[in-house]
Amino acid sequence: MVDLAKRLARRARGKEPSPIRELLGYLKVEGMISLGGGYPNPDTFVFDSIDIRFKGGSTATLEGKELSVASQYGPSDAHPALKQELTTWHKSKDGVALGGDQLVVLNGCQEGLFIMAYLFTDEDDSIILSEPAYPGALSAFKSFTRNFVAVPLDEHGMVTSELEIILDRLADRGEKLPKFIYTVPSGHNPGGVALAQDRKEQMLKVASKHDLLILEDDPYQLVSLDGGDLAPTIQSMDTEGRVVRLDSFSKVFAPGLRIGYASGPADLMHQFLLFKQSSNLHTSMFIQATLQKYMSTSGHEGFRKHIRTNCEFYRKNRDAMIEAARKYLPPEVSYNIPSEGMFVWFVLPDKCDAKRMINEQCEKLKVLLVPGSAFSTRGGLTNCMRASFSMVAPEAITEGMRRFGEMVKAEMTRS
Ligand SMILES: Cc1ncc(COP(=O)(O)O)c(C=O)c1O
């Protein structure tokens, strides 16, 4: 097992659990009369009952005890009934059996990115990640450190041979090693690629060699565009307790609800729990109850069916984008065909300036993509662009790509 104490950031050391929250366990004792809690009385809450109607016709009602629980303060790790659902969900999805102290519900994966950097990075620490990188992660991490070690990304995900070379070099020179490896293994945002199995193995091997933690941020795992079995997660292959995994319901349920969960070794999840206690007590019980009601009403197979239907929808959009890219983009532009997620990453000839293209031509041609520099740790990737196929219908995707093709051709004749 990994020694946590030595790697915590200064701000996270010696944090004590909330003395009141620690007493909550006693409430389960049969016959206990608690004069200790400071909770408001649920009889005073405004809700009488809440009916939820899901697409497809199924319904659920929150009332009585369930409604009191959903409206009341709750445990910092998870709504108890949701925790049970998630433990079963995680086991059937990833084959990993989580203990009761190995899961913490979060306000989306984004909160997990913030917590991880809060826990482990002081200002003079660094994080190692593939570039291009998800800007939301860079933004969360930059709250604590501006030091990033960038590893290239290719069609098989982070180039782990490079990861190894970079870390070996740092170690040989006696320099400080990064605090953790950050990776998005499925449907990478913005790269649109999946991390190959042999690279997951190499990442774990390298993490073990240099005694590093891995943050596996996997919100696109279930947005699987070509069907088939899910790839083994890095967490499922970890035998040393080095992986913190982030799962999200944003892409398969509803992002506005802000719900996901972290899982990993119990001592690490305890640190996540302490953070929740001191930041927002817990993720909204109401939102957790809504997800729990959906999972128990539809059943996990019903949920998976809903996800498969949505993946079919996204697959058609992806196919429209790739077909139009083949038709309208000059052969000098390269891209991968994503098997998960919502993004295609376009690499234009070196001389193209994506920011200038957007600034000068996006209004005229009426097509918008995100310039690559948004995904770089130091303003690089200036000849790259990210396109998303999630929000636009296939016909509009085709027309958008035709316009993008015009934009690229104009830039290529200019430069
Ligand atoms: C790679 C990646 N990580 C995390 C997030 C945030 O996910 P959530 O909505 O679960 O906070 C996103 C959202 O786009 C993402 O693309």
The ligand as a MOL file (V3000), in Angstrom:
LIG
                    3D

  0  0  0     0  0            999 V3000
M  V30 BEGIN CTAB
M  V30 COUNTS 16 16 0 0 0
M  V30 BEGIN ATOM
M  V30 1 C -12.0620 14.9490 -19.2090 0
M  V30 2 C -13.1250 15.5580 -18.3710 0
M  V30 3 N -13.0390 15.4520 -17.0400 0
M  V30 4 C -13.9730 15.9800 -16.2280 0
M  V30 5 C -15.0460 16.6680 -16.7440 0
M  V30 6 C -16.0550 17.2350 -15.7950 0
M  V30 7 O -17.0580 16.2800 -15.6120 0
M  V30 8 P -18.2260 16.4860 -14.5610 0
M  V30 9 O -19.3820 17.0980 -15.2850 0
M  V30 10 O -18.5070 15.1040 -14.0690 0
M  V30 11 O -17.7180 17.3750 -13.4900 0
M  V30 12 C -15.1950 16.8030 -18.1250 0
M  V30 13 C -16.3230 17.5470 -18.6840 0
M  V30 14 O -16.4150 17.8830 -19.8340 0
M  V30 15 C -14.2030 16.2410 -18.9540 0
M  V30 16 O -14.2750 16.3390 -20.2860 0
M  V30 END ATOM
M  V30 BEGIN BOND
M  V30 1 1 1 2
M  V30 2 1 2 3
M  V30 3 2 2 15
M  V30 4 2 3 4
M  V30 5 1 4 5
M  V30 6 1 5 6
M  V30 7 2 5 12
M  V30 8 1 6 7
M  V30 9 1 7 8
M  V30 10 2 8 9
M  V30 11 1 8 10
M  V30 12 1 8 11
M  V30 13 1 12 13
M  V30 14 1 12 15
M  V30 15 2 13 14
M  V30 16 1 15 16
M  V30 END BOND
M  V30 END CTAB
M  END
